[in-house]
Structure formats: structure tokens, C-alpha cells
Amino acid sequence: MFSDLPKIVDVVRAGFNHPRVLVVGDLMLDRYVWGSVDRISPEAPVPVVRVGQRTERAGGAANVALNLRRLGCKVGLAGLVGADFGGDALLTLLREADVDLESVVSFNGRPTSVKTRIIGGHQQILRLDREDGSPISQTQSARLLDAVDSEMERGVSVVVLSDYGKGVLSPHVCREIITRARAQSIPVLVDPKGHDYNKYSGATALSPNRGELARVTLAPSEDLKALFEAGEKLRANLELNFIALTLGEHGIALLESGNVSQFPALAREVFDVSGAGDTVIATVAASYNAGLHLHDAIQLANLAAGAVVGKVGTVPISREELLALLVEQEEHDFGKICTFSELLNRVARWRSTGARVVFTNGCFDLLHAGHVNLLQQARAEGDRLIVAINTDRSVRALKGPKRPVIGEQQRALVLAALASVGAVVLFDDDTPLALINAIRPDVIVKGGDYTEGQVVGADEVKSWGGRVKLVSLVEGLSTSEVLRRVAQSADSLTTH
């Protein structure tokens, strides 16, 4: 999937090298009224929402800024809010997230854009919008552009224009920002709105969704080939480097000069698509600035968007969450069976996400329900489970020349297929002590037929603050017992 997954993990862990990104656009406050629905109103055929709680989140360009900040970037934000309760609430949320608000301008007479969503269970029942979508005045435009100039003088690596069509990013403002950024070789990425994309001419990239591009180009949204062709013409006419076209359940398409690449959606379950475009443009901006290959940047954005649409409401991605998703992707792409060095690298990446590492070991010859039960209990003790299995040579030394019944590669493959297992590694020593000392697990798990004093590595794991867990076994189930029954059955068949 990724060109160099360990490198991508390192870049994300490092906060994309902490660039300073300037976000300019429409600032909004998203309000949520959460409740339950258990009846229909007798006054009209509408659901009655029993209010439980109210929450407020940053929306629009403010959500782009939060996504960037949580990914580790330094963020300057330029836009307008009203001198009202909505503006105060939004600025409070942004200050708490450590977003630089020096270039946010407050005006009397123009309300802060506020969207209030009524949620019954997990279903949005109604949305109430309070806003003024008319173009901002010349005075307001001048103040905004002065603020953008000040931001660029302070040093900016990337500019993101987050256009929600609420009047801030007028054609004049967009053209001025793009011209000034290009003069300083600063890339400009745009999340567009409206029907006039000419105002984005000369930007580095656009990130429209399927419906937006179809409306602008008049191409049928259901015909992806026609849409891609229309998008490529638009890209060339506007002199863009690329277009990152979000396609909902079809993922993201990257339109470059003469080339289209599609990246399938990675969402496991979709609850709410609001804010997904903000996450895409923020992740692409951070990745682009960090020097990642454009395909890797789009893949990361796809991964991040797949996470946020699985949540209700506008929720930004975080660096820790993205790292955890990358670790899962690593298991998917490269499998769970590791060499010693691969395991150490993987454990380091797990730990960078705050994961607790569990370790167990054994021969696991002729895997049965008792093994599965032990591994499930072991996995419950932490976040990632490592299973170390004896090589064939090591098993013979322990069990005799007739064992193992199943070879080491087959045993490893079967274990790797279990959902509870995070990684499988072979060891050839008489004990796994060297492996335990190298991994330094948080928990060592063994079956209840052991005492703590018999567990290899028990003293060591406790010395670095870990613990030993002995779990109950399924009575009467062991590999030796299973093999005995098989032998009895074979003898019975022979005698009859």
C-alpha cells in the first residue's frame, strides 16, 4: 500500500516535521444537541428528541486547523468571527487546542456561522444554520489580507484555503493569497466550493468532492471516467499540480498530468461524513509539506478520513490515532509473521501509539481450542499480543524426536490467522529469555499449569514494571491429550 511504511510511520510520529501551516477560510461553530428518540409527536409526524447533552466543536476552516494541530503541525488561522457568543465559544475551543489566533478578525454586525445539529441516537434529525453567506466587505477583505501577509512574514510552509462558501474566500481574496504565496514559493492547497473555480487558478492543488467537481465541470457524477476527464481539463486550465478528488465510498482519486490513480476507501463503518473533507485536506497538506510521495500523502488522507467518518459529528484525526491505523495497516500489508529485527521495529511502532505489549510463548503444535482460549485471554491483558513459537529443532529438544507434528512455518501461519494475535516470531533457543529481554513486554502470559516461579522472564518483566499473568486452561485439552486420542482412534480403526 505505502511505498515505505516504516518511513511513513516515522514521519507521522515526528508530527510531519512540525511545519507551520496557515489555514484561511470560513470559520464555523458546530453545535450538537444529543438525545434519544422513543416516540412521535402527537402534534405533528415528527420525532420527539429527549435532550441528553449539548456539545460544541470547531467546524469549517477551524476544523481543518484542529486536524493539522492534532497531527503535530503548528497552525496559524486567518478568518472572521462575529462579536457574539458563537465566536467566543469557537475561539475558546481553538485556544485550548493551541491554534494561533492572531490573524482571526472579529467584527460586529456579521454573525459567526453556527450549525446546530439535533441528534437522536446516532441519527441526525435536523440541522439549524445561523449565518451570513454574503461576500465580506472591502474593509474586511483588506484586514484579512493584511493578516495573511503578517502570517507569511512570520514563516509559513503551506497555505490551506478552506472554502465553505460563506463569503470569506471571495475571488479577490483567493487570487491575492495565491499570488502572494506563489511569489514566496509557498504551496497552496484548496478545499473548494461554489461554481467559480477560476478564483483558485495557480494554486498547487484542489480537493473537491465528487458532487462539487460534477457541478463545476457539468460532467455526470455517476460516470467516473467522464468525471476524471473533466477534472483533468480543469486541472490543466487552472494550472494546478494535482486534484485530490474525494469519491465517498469509492475512496480518493488523484488526478495528475495525464494520469489518474484511485485509492479505495478504508472506512470500516460510516456514521457521519461531516468533516471528512477537512481531514483529507489537512492530512494531504501535512504530508505534502513533509516531502512524502504524493501517493503516500493520498493514502494517509484516505486512512485518516476512514477513521473520522466512523464517528458521529465533526471529529478531527489525531497523530496517535493515525499511527495506530498505520500499525494495523502494516499487519495487513506485511502479515504478522516477523523476523526478530522486524518484530523489534514493529514493537517500537506499537509503543509509539501507547500500546501495551503482551507476550506468550509455546510450541503450539496441533493448535486446538485450549490454545485459542489462552490466546484470547492473553490478548485481553493488553493491546498487542506477541506469540513466540519454538522452532522445529527446539520442539524436538523439548518433546522428543517425534515432535512437532506440524512444522514451524505451518504453526506460525495458523497462529497469524487468529484475530487475537498481533505478531508471531520463531525462536530457536531453549528458552525465550533473550527475546523477552529485547522486547521488554508489559505482560507475560502463561497457562495456569505454571507457577509464577516457573515462568521464564518473570523476574525480568517485573524489574521494568511489568507483570506476569497466569490464565486458566480448558480442562482436558492439551496437544499431548489430543495426540493420544488420535492414536487411540487410529488403533481402533486398525483393529476393526
C-alpha positions as CSV (number, residue, x, y, z in Angstrom):
1,M,0.0,0.0,0.0
2,F,2.6,2.6,1.1
3,S,5.9,2.9,-0.7
4,D,7.9,2.8,2.5
5,L,5.7,2.1,5.5
6,P,8.4,2.5,8.2
7,K,9.3,5.9,6.8
8,I,5.7,7.0,6.8
9,V,5.3,5.9,10.4
10,D,8.4,7.9,11.4
11,V,7.1,11.0,9.6
12,V,3.7,10.8,11.3
13,R,5.4,10.1,14.7
14,A,7.5,13.2,14.2
15,G,4.4,15.3,13.7
16,F,5.2,15.7,9.9
17,N,8.3,17.6,11.0
18,H,6.2,20.2,12.7
19,P,5.6,22.6,9.8
20,R,3.8,25.9,10.3
21,V,0.6,25.8,8.2
22,L,-1.6,28.8,7.6
23,V,-5.3,28.0,7.2
24,V,-7.6,30.7,5.7
25,G,-11.3,30.3,5.3
26,D,-14.8,30.2,6.7
27,L,-14.8,29.6,10.5
28,M,-17.8,27.9,11.9
29,L,-19.0,26.5,15.2
30,D,-20.7,23.1,15.1
31,R,-23.2,22.6,17.9
32,Y,-24.7,19.3,18.7
33,V,-27.9,18.6,20.8
34,W,-27.7,14.9,21.7
35,G,-30.8,12.9,22.8
36,S,-32.9,9.8,22.5
37,V,-36.0,9.2,20.4
38,D,-38.7,6.9,21.6
39,R,-41.9,8.4,20.3
40,I,-43.5,10.6,17.6
41,S,-45.0,13.9,18.5
42,P,-48.9,13.9,18.7
43,E,-48.8,17.4,17.3
44,A,-47.1,16.6,14.0
45,P,-45.5,13.5,12.4
46,V,-42.0,14.3,13.8
47,P,-39.8,12.5,16.3
48,V,-39.5,13.9,19.8
49,V,-35.9,14.1,20.9
50,R,-35.4,13.8,24.6
51,V,-32.3,16.1,25.1
52,G,-29.4,14.5,27.0
53,Q,-26.4,16.8,26.4
54,R,-25.1,19.6,24.3
55,T,-21.6,19.8,22.8
56,E,-19.7,22.3,20.7
57,R,-16.9,21.6,18.1
58,A,-14.9,23.6,15.6
59,G,-16.2,23.4,12.0
60,G,-15.2,24.6,8.6
61,A,-11.7,26.1,8.4
62,A,-11.4,25.8,12.2
63,N,-11.8,22.0,11.9
64,V,-9.0,21.9,9.3
65,A,-6.8,23.8,11.7
66,L,-7.7,21.3,14.5
67,N,-6.8,18.4,12.3
68,L,-3.5,19.9,11.5
69,R,-2.7,20.8,15.1
70,R,-3.6,17.2,16.3
71,L,-1.3,15.8,13.6
72,G,1.6,17.8,15.1
73,C,1.7,20.8,12.9
74,K,2.0,24.4,14.1
75,V,-1.1,26.2,12.9
76,G,-1.9,29.9,12.1
77,L,-5.6,30.6,11.4
78,A,-7.0,33.5,9.4
79,G,-10.7,34.2,9.1
80,L,-13.6,36.1,10.6
81,V,-15.9,35.6,13.5
82,G,-18.7,37.7,14.9
83,A,-18.5,39.6,18.2
84,D,-21.0,37.1,19.6
85,F,-21.4,34.1,21.8
86,G,-20.7,31.7,18.9
87,G,-17.5,33.5,18.1
88,D,-16.4,33.4,21.7
89,A,-17.2,29.7,22.0
90,L,-15.3,28.9,18.8
91,L,-12.2,30.9,19.8
92,T,-12.2,29.1,23.2
93,L,-12.1,25.7,21.5
94,L,-9.2,26.8,19.3
95,R,-7.2,28.3,22.1
96,E,-7.5,25.1,24.1
97,A,-6.0,23.3,21.1
98,D,-3.1,25.7,20.9
99,V,-4.1,27.2,17.5
100,D,-2.5,30.6,16.8
101,L,-5.5,33.0,16.6
102,E,-3.5,36.3,16.0
103,S,-5.0,36.5,12.5
104,V,-8.6,35.8,13.3
105,V,-10.6,39.1,13.0
106,S,-13.7,39.8,15.0
107,F,-16.4,42.0,13.5
108,N,-19.7,43.5,14.8
109,G,-22.7,43.1,12.6
110,R,-21.7,39.8,11.0
111,P,-22.6,36.7,13.0
112,T,-20.4,33.7,13.5
113,S,-21.5,30.9,11.3
114,V,-23.2,28.3,13.6
115,K,-24.6,25.0,12.6
116,T,-26.8,23.3,15.2
117,R,-27.5,19.6,14.7
118,I,-30.2,17.7,16.5
119,I,-29.0,14.0,17.0
120,G,-31.5,11.3,18.1
121,G,-29.5,8.2,18.9
122,H,-26.9,8.1,16.1
123,Q,-29.2,9.8,13.6
124,Q,-29.2,13.4,12.6
125,I,-32.8,14.6,12.9
126,L,-32.5,18.3,12.0
127,R,-29.9,21.0,11.3
128,L,-30.3,24.7,12.1
129,D,-27.9,27.2,10.4
130,R,-27.3,30.7,11.6
131,E,-25.0,32.6,9.2
132,D,-24.4,35.4,6.8
133,G,-23.2,34.0,3.5
134,S,-22.8,37.3,1.7
135,P,-19.3,38.3,0.5
136,I,-17.2,40.1,3.1
137,S,-16.8,43.9,2.7
138,Q,-13.7,45.5,1.2
139,T,-12.7,46.7,4.6
140,Q,-12.9,43.1,6.0
141,S,-11.0,41.7,2.9
142,A,-8.2,44.2,3.4
143,R,-7.9,43.3,7.1
144,L,-7.9,39.7,6.3
145,L,-5.2,40.1,3.6
146,D,-3.1,42.1,5.9
147,A,-3.3,39.3,8.5
148,V,-2.3,36.8,5.8
149,D,0.7,38.9,4.9
150,S,1.8,39.1,8.5
151,E,1.5,35.3,8.8
152,M,3.7,34.8,5.7
153,E,6.3,37.2,7.1
154,R,6.4,35.0,10.2
155,G,7.1,32.0,8.1
156,V,4.6,29.5,6.6
157,S,5.3,26.2,4.9
158,V,1.9,25.6,3.4
159,V,-1.3,27.6,2.9
160,V,-4.7,25.8,3.0
161,L,-7.8,27.6,1.7
162,S,-10.9,26.1,3.3
163,D,-13.8,27.5,1.3
164,Y,-17.3,26.7,2.7
165,G,-18.9,29.4,0.5
166,K,-19.7,31.7,3.4
167,G,-18.3,34.8,1.8
168,V,-14.7,34.9,3.2
169,L,-12.8,33.5,0.3
170,S,-14.1,35.8,-2.4
171,P,-12.4,35.7,-5.9
172,H,-10.3,38.8,-4.9
173,V,-9.2,37.3,-1.6
174,C,-8.3,33.9,-3.2
175,R,-6.4,35.4,-6.1
176,E,-4.4,37.7,-3.8
177,I,-3.5,34.9,-1.4
178,I,-2.4,32.6,-4.2
179,T,-0.4,35.3,-5.9
180,R,1.4,36.3,-2.7
181,A,2.1,32.6,-1.7
182,R,3.5,31.8,-5.2
183,A,5.8,34.7,-5.0
184,Q,7.3,33.1,-1.9
185,S,7.2,29.5,-3.4
186,I,4.6,28.5,-0.7
187,P,2.3,25.7,-1.9
188,V,-1.5,26.5,-1.7
189,L,-4.0,23.6,-1.2
190,V,-7.6,24.4,-1.6
191,D,-10.8,22.7,-0.4
192,P,-13.2,24.4,-2.9
193,K,-16.8,25.5,-3.0
194,G,-19.2,27.1,-5.4
195,H,-19.2,27.3,-9.2
196,D,-16.3,29.7,-9.8
197,Y,-13.1,27.7,-9.6
198,N,-11.2,30.3,-11.7
199,K,-10.5,32.1,-8.4
200,Y,-8.3,29.1,-7.5
201,S,-6.2,29.4,-10.6
202,G,-2.5,29.0,-9.9
203,A,-3.0,27.1,-6.6
204,T,-1.0,23.9,-6.1
205,A,-4.0,21.6,-5.7
206,L,-7.7,21.3,-5.2
207,S,-9.6,18.7,-3.1
208,P,-13.2,18.8,-4.3
209,N,-15.7,16.0,-3.7
210,R,-17.5,14.1,-6.4
211,G,-20.6,16.3,-6.4
212,E,-18.7,19.6,-6.4
213,L,-16.5,18.6,-9.4
214,A,-19.6,17.4,-11.3
215,R,-21.4,20.7,-10.7
216,V,-18.4,22.8,-11.8
217,T,-17.5,20.8,-14.9
218,L,-21.1,19.7,-15.8
219,A,-19.8,16.1,-16.1
220,P,-22.1,13.3,-14.8
221,S,-21.1,12.4,-11.3
222,E,-22.1,8.8,-11.8
223,D,-19.7,8.4,-14.8
224,L,-16.2,8.3,-13.2
225,K,-14.4,8.2,-16.5
226,A,-16.1,11.3,-17.7
227,L,-15.6,13.0,-14.4
228,F,-11.9,12.2,-14.4
229,E,-11.6,13.6,-17.9
230,A,-13.4,16.8,-17.0
231,G,-11.3,17.1,-13.8
232,E,-8.0,16.7,-15.8
233,K,-9.2,19.5,-18.2
234,L,-10.0,21.7,-15.2
235,R,-6.6,20.9,-13.6
236,A,-4.7,21.9,-16.8
237,N,-6.8,25.1,-17.3
238,L,-6.2,26.2,-13.7
239,E,-2.5,25.3,-13.8
240,L,-2.8,23.0,-10.8
241,N,-0.2,20.4,-9.9
242,F,-2.9,17.9,-8.9
243,I,-6.5,17.3,-7.9
244,A,-7.4,15.0,-5.0
245,L,-10.9,14.1,-5.8
246,T,-12.8,12.5,-2.8
247,L,-15.3,9.9,-4.0
248,G,-17.1,8.8,-0.8
249,E,-17.4,5.0,-0.7
250,H,-15.0,4.8,-3.7
251,G,-12.2,6.5,-1.8
252,I,-9.9,9.2,-3.4
253,A,-8.8,9.7,-7.0
254,L,-5.6,11.5,-7.7
255,L,-5.6,13.5,-11.0
256,E,-2.1,14.5,-12.2
257,S,-0.9,15.5,-15.6
258,G,-2.1,12.7,-17.9
259,N,-2.5,10.2,-15.0
260,V,-5.4,9.1,-12.7
261,S,-4.7,6.9,-9.7
262,Q,-7.5,5.6,-7.5
263,F,-7.2,4.7,-3.8
264,P,-10.1,2.6,-2.4
265,A,-12.0,3.8,0.7
266,L,-10.7,2.4,4.0
267,A,-13.7,3.2,6.3
268,R,-14.9,0.2,8.3
269,E,-18.3,1.8,9.2
270,V,-19.7,5.1,8.2
271,F,-21.7,7.1,10.8
272,D,-21.1,10.7,9.7
273,V,-19.3,12.2,6.8
274,S,-19.2,15.7,8.1
275,G,-15.7,17.0,8.5
276,A,-14.1,14.2,6.3
277,G,-13.1,16.7,3.6
278,D,-11.4,18.8,6.3
279,T,-9.4,15.8,7.4
280,V,-8.4,14.9,3.8
281,I,-7.1,18.4,3.0
282,A,-5.3,18.7,6.4
283,T,-3.6,15.3,6.0
284,V,-2.5,16.0,2.4
285,A,-1.1,19.4,3.4
286,A,0.9,18.0,6.3
287,S,2.2,15.1,4.1
288,Y,3.0,17.3,1.1
289,N,5.0,19.6,3.3
290,A,6.9,16.7,4.9
291,G,8.1,15.6,1.4
292,L,6.2,12.4,1.3
293,H,5.4,10.9,-2.2
294,L,2.1,12.3,-3.3
295,H,0.6,8.7,-3.5
296,D,1.6,8.2,0.1
297,A,0.0,11.5,1.1
298,I,-3.3,10.5,-0.5
299,Q,-3.1,7.0,1.1
300,L,-2.6,8.7,4.5
301,A,-5.5,11.0,3.9
302,N,-7.7,8.1,2.9
303,L,-6.7,6.3,6.1
304,A,-7.5,9.4,8.2
305,A,-10.8,10.0,6.5
306,G,-11.8,6.4,7.0
307,A,-11.4,6.9,10.8
308,V,-13.3,10.2,11.2
309,V,-16.4,9.0,9.2
310,G,-16.7,6.2,11.7
311,K,-17.6,8.8,14.4
312,V,-20.7,10.8,14.9
313,G,-20.2,14.6,14.5
314,T,-17.2,16.6,13.3
315,V,-14.2,15.0,14.9
316,P,-10.6,15.7,13.8
317,I,-8.0,13.0,13.4
318,S,-5.1,12.8,15.8
319,R,-1.5,11.7,15.3
320,E,-1.8,8.9,17.8
321,E,-5.0,7.6,16.0
322,L,-3.3,7.8,12.6
323,L,-0.2,5.9,14.0
324,A,-2.5,3.1,15.4
325,L,-4.1,2.8,11.9
326,L,-0.7,2.6,10.3
327,V,0.3,-0.2,12.6
328,E,-2.9,-2.1,11.6
329,Q,-2.1,-1.4,8.0
330,E,1.4,-2.8,8.5
331,E,-0.1,-6.1,9.8
332,H,-2.5,-6.2,6.8
333,D,0.2,-5.4,4.2
334,F,3.1,-7.4,5.5
335,G,1.4,-10.1,7.7
336,K,2.0,-11.0,11.3
337,I,4.9,-13.4,11.0
338,C,8.1,-11.4,11.8
339,T,11.8,-11.9,11.9
340,F,13.5,-10.8,15.1
341,S,14.5,-7.4,13.7
342,E,11.1,-6.8,12.1
343,L,9.5,-7.6,15.4
344,L,11.6,-5.1,17.3
345,N,10.7,-2.4,14.8
346,R,7.0,-3.3,15.0
347,V,7.1,-3.2,18.8
348,A,8.7,0.2,18.7
349,R,5.9,1.5,16.4
350,W,3.3,-0.1,18.7
351,R,4.8,1.6,21.7
352,S,4.8,5.0,19.9
353,T,1.0,4.7,19.9
354,G,0.9,4.0,23.6
355,A,0.0,0.3,23.1
356,R,0.6,-2.2,25.9
357,V,2.5,-5.3,24.7
358,V,1.7,-8.8,25.9
359,F,4.0,-11.8,25.3
360,T,3.4,-15.5,25.4
361,N,5.3,-18.5,24.1
362,G,5.0,-22.2,23.4
363,C,5.3,-24.9,20.8
364,F,1.6,-24.6,19.7
365,D,1.9,-27.9,18.0
366,L,-1.5,-29.1,16.6
367,L,-3.4,-25.9,17.5
368,H,-6.7,-26.6,19.4
369,A,-9.4,-24.8,21.4
370,G,-7.3,-24.7,24.5
371,H,-4.7,-22.7,22.7
372,V,-7.3,-20.3,21.2
373,N,-8.8,-19.8,24.7
374,L,-5.3,-19.0,26.2
375,L,-4.5,-16.5,23.4
376,Q,-7.8,-14.7,23.7
377,Q,-7.3,-14.3,27.5
378,A,-3.7,-13.2,26.8
379,R,-4.9,-10.5,24.3
380,A,-7.3,-9.2,26.9
381,E,-4.3,-8.2,29.1
382,G,-3.1,-5.5,26.7
383,D,-3.3,-4.0,23.2
384,R,-1.0,-6.2,21.1
385,L,-0.1,-9.8,21.6
386,I,3.2,-11.4,20.5
387,V,3.3,-15.2,20.2
388,A,6.8,-16.7,20.2
389,I,6.9,-20.3,19.0
390,N,9.6,-22.8,19.2
391,T,11.4,-23.8,16.0
392,D,11.1,-27.5,15.0
393,R,14.6,-28.1,16.3
394,S,13.7,-26.5,19.6
395,V,10.5,-28.6,19.9
396,R,12.4,-31.8,19.3
397,A,14.8,-30.9,22.1
398,L,11.8,-30.4,24.4
399,K,9.3,-33.0,23.3
400,G,11.4,-35.7,21.7
401,P,12.2,-36.8,18.1
402,K,8.5,-37.5,17.1
403,R,7.5,-33.8,17.6
404,P,6.4,-31.5,16.3
405,V,3.6,-33.0,14.3
406,I,3.1,-29.7,12.5
407,G,6.1,-27.8,11.0
408,E,7.2,-24.4,12.3
409,Q,6.0,-22.4,9.2
410,Q,2.6,-24.0,9.3
411,R,2.3,-23.4,13.0
412,A,3.2,-19.8,12.5
413,L,0.7,-19.3,9.7
414,V,-2.2,-20.8,11.7
415,L,-1.4,-18.6,14.7
416,A,-1.1,-15.5,12.5
417,A,-4.7,-16.1,11.2
418,L,-6.1,-15.6,14.7
419,A,-7.6,-12.1,15.4
420,S,-6.2,-12.1,18.9
421,V,-2.6,-12.4,17.7
422,G,-0.6,-9.2,16.7
423,A,2.7,-10.8,15.8
424,V,4.3,-14.2,15.5
425,V,8.0,-14.9,15.8
426,L,10.1,-18.1,15.9
427,F,12.8,-18.7,18.4
428,D,15.4,-21.4,18.4
429,D,16.9,-21.1,21.9
430,D,16.0,-23.4,24.7
431,T,14.0,-20.5,26.4
432,P,12.6,-17.2,25.1
433,L,14.6,-15.2,27.7
434,A,16.7,-13.3,25.1
435,L,13.6,-12.4,23.1
436,I,11.8,-11.2,26.3
437,N,14.7,-9.0,27.3
438,A,14.8,-7.5,23.8
439,I,11.1,-6.9,23.6
440,R,10.5,-5.9,27.2
441,P,6.8,-6.7,27.2
442,D,4.4,-5.2,29.7
443,V,2.8,-8.5,30.5
444,I,3.9,-12.2,30.2
445,V,1.1,-14.7,30.0
446,K,1.3,-18.4,30.6
447,G,-1.2,-21.1,31.3
448,G,-2.4,-22.0,34.8
449,D,-0.4,-25.2,34.8
450,Y,2.6,-23.0,35.6
451,T,3.5,-21.2,38.8
452,E,5.0,-17.8,38.5
453,G,8.3,-19.1,39.6
454,Q,8.4,-21.4,36.6
455,V,7.7,-18.7,34.1
456,V,10.8,-17.7,32.1
457,G,11.3,-14.0,32.2
458,A,9.0,-13.4,35.2
459,D,11.7,-11.6,37.3
460,E,12.9,-9.6,34.3
461,V,9.4,-8.3,33.3
462,K,8.7,-7.3,36.9
463,S,12.0,-5.5,37.1
464,W,10.9,-3.0,34.4
465,G,7.4,-2.6,35.9
466,G,5.6,-5.3,34.0
467,R,3.7,-8.3,35.4
468,V,3.0,-12.0,34.9
469,K,-0.5,-13.3,34.3
470,L,-1.4,-17.0,34.7
471,V,-4.6,-17.8,32.8
472,S,-7.0,-20.7,33.2
473,L,-6.8,-23.6,30.8
474,V,-9.5,-25.7,29.2
475,E,-9.6,-28.8,31.3
476,G,-8.6,-32.0,29.4
477,L,-7.3,-30.1,26.3
478,S,-3.6,-30.3,25.5
479,T,-1.7,-31.2,22.4
480,S,-0.4,-34.4,24.1
481,E,-4.0,-35.4,25.0
482,V,-5.2,-34.6,21.5
483,L,-2.4,-36.8,20.0
484,R,-3.3,-39.6,22.5
485,R,-6.9,-39.6,21.3
486,V,-5.8,-39.6,17.7
487,A,-3.6,-42.6,18.4
488,Q,-6.4,-44.4,20.1
489,S,-8.7,-43.7,17.2
490,A,-6.1,-45.0,14.7
491,D,-5.6,-48.2,16.8
492,S,-9.4,-48.7,16.9
493,L,-9.7,-48.4,13.2
494,T,-6.8,-50.8,12.7
495,T,-8.2,-53.5,15.0
496,H,-11.6,-53.3,13.3
